[in-house]
Amino acid sequence: MLAKEIEIISPLEPAEVLANLRERGKEWRESSVPEDLRKLKVGRLCITVSDLKFDLRWSGNVSPFFNPVCSGTLEPTQNGTRITARFGRDLRTVMPYFLLVGILVVQVVAIEPRPIPVLVLAIFFIIFAFMAVGKSKVGPLRARLIDVITTAAQPPVANPAVRMMSTNGP
C-alpha cells in the first residue's frame, strides 16, 4: 500500500522550493513527458502555488480514478524547510461519475424497478467500483510526483562539465 503522506526536509528556504517547483512544472511539457507516462495518457504537469501551499496534478487524458493529486505545505525551519505532501483524488473530476450513478439508481430502482434494468445497473456499478478502487496505474503517477517534489527540495548542483575558461593563456 502506498503512503498517503510524505515528509521531506530541505536545506532550501520555502521561496526557493516554490520557485524550484514552478520551474519543474515548466520542464514537464507534453513533448517532454517520458514514454511510460505517455502510455497512461499524461499530457503535462500542472502546479498551483498559493502562499506556502502547492498542488500538483497531471493533465491530459488521464482517468480521474487513477490520477493522484498531491497537496503540500511548506513549513520554514531553522535549517531550511519541511515539506509535507498528501496524496488523494481530485473530487471535482470524480464527482460527475458519482452523480451519474446516483441518478441512474433513482431512475431505475425508484421509478421502474424491473429486473433487467436493475441487473444492468448492478453490472455497471460493479465495473464502476473496480475502476474506482483500481490502483495499478496510480503508482507510477504518484512516484513521478514524489520525484518532482524531491528534486525541487534539493539545492542546484553545479554541472562539472561546464568549467570556467581562462583567456590569459595556458
Secondary structure by P-SEA (a helix, b strand, c coil): ccccbbbbbbcccaaaaaaaaaaaaaacccccccaaaaaacccbbbbbbccccbbbbbbcccccccbbbbbbbbbbcccbbbbbbbbbcccccaaaaaaaaaaaaaacccccccaaaaaaaaaaaaaaaaaaacccaaaaaaaaaaaaaaaaaccccccccbbbbbcccc
